[in-house]
């Protein structure tokens, strides 16, 4: 659990201090950081919150919305976006046999 170690270090906490804040033993934190145990999600959330972090689910790259394409389109002027949309609409019509 590298992210538990990262969060603890960013918070400036020792394993003992984190253990006191989170209500777990220092030995448990050490075993998590050494990857000797696979903690329950509740434990991970408790440790992260005690460090001032929260766990967030985000889509993997290449899955879902391609944010890089959106960023590139936002660099265009509105007029450039209209021209591009018109051109892509024509290409789609041609691809569909229209």
C-alpha positions in Angstrom: 0.0 0.0 0.0 2.3 2.7 -1.3 -0.4 5.3 -1.1 -0.8 4.8 2.7 3.0 5.4 3.1 2.8 8.4 0.8 -0.1 9.9 2.6 1.5 9.3 6.0 4.8 10.9 4.9 3.0 13.9 3.3 1.1 14.4 6.5 4.4 14.4 8.4 3.3 11.5 10.7 5.2 8.6 12.1 3.6 5.2 12.1 3.0 5.6 15.8 1.3 9.0 15.4 -0.9 7.7 12.5 -1.8 4.7 14.6 -3.0 6.9 17.4 -5.1 9.1 15.1 -6.6 6.2 13.2 -7.2 3.8 16.1 -5.1 1.0 14.7 -1.8 -0.5 15.9 1.5 0.8 14.7 2.4 -2.9 13.8 -0.6 -3.0 11.5 0.5 0.1 9.7 4.0 -1.3 9.4 2.7 -4.5 7.9 0.5 -2.7 5.5 3.4 -0.5 4.3 5.6 -3.6 3.9 2.8 -5.3 1.9 2.7 -8.2 4.3 -1.1 -7.8 4.7 -3.9 -6.7 2.4 -6.0 -4.4 4.6 -9.7 -4.0 4.3 -11.0 -1.0 2.5 -12.4 0.4 5.7 -8.9 0.4 7.2 -7.3 2.1 4.2 -10.0 4.8 4.3 -9.5 5.3 8.0 -5.7 5.7 7.6 -6.0 8.0 4.6 -8.5 10.2 6.4 -6.3 10.4 9.5 -3.6 11.7 7.1 -5.9 14.3 5.6 -6.5 12.4 2.4 -9.4 10.7 0.8 -9.6 7.9 -1.8 -11.2 8.9 -5.1 -12.3 6.7 -7.9 -11.3 8.0 -11.3 -11.6 6.4 -14.8 -8.5 4.7 -16.2 -6.8 6.3 -19.1 -8.3 5.0 -22.3 -11.6 4.2 -20.6 -14.6 6.4 -20.8 -14.2 10.1 -21.8 -11.0 11.0 -23.6 -10.1 14.2 -21.7 -7.1 14.8 -23.9 -9.4 15.2 -27.0 -11.6 17.6 -25.0 -8.5 19.7 -24.0 -7.4 19.9 -27.6 -10.8 21.0 -28.8 -10.9 23.7 -26.1 -7.7 25.1 -27.5 -9.6 25.9 -30.8 -11.6 29.1 -31.3 -15.4 28.7 -31.6 -15.2 29.2 -35.3 -12.5 26.5 -35.7 -14.7 24.1 -33.6 -17.7 24.8 -35.9 -15.5 24.1 -39.0 -14.2 20.9 -37.5 -17.6 19.7 -36.5 -19.0 20.4 -40.0 -16.1 18.6 -41.6 -16.5 15.6 -39.2 -20.2 15.5 -39.9 -19.6 15.3 -43.6 -17.0 12.6 -43.1 -19.6 10.6 -41.0 -22.2 11.0 -43.8 -19.7 9.6 -46.3 -18.8 6.8 -44.0 -22.4 5.9 -43.6 -23.0 5.9 -47.3 -24.9 9.2 -47.4 
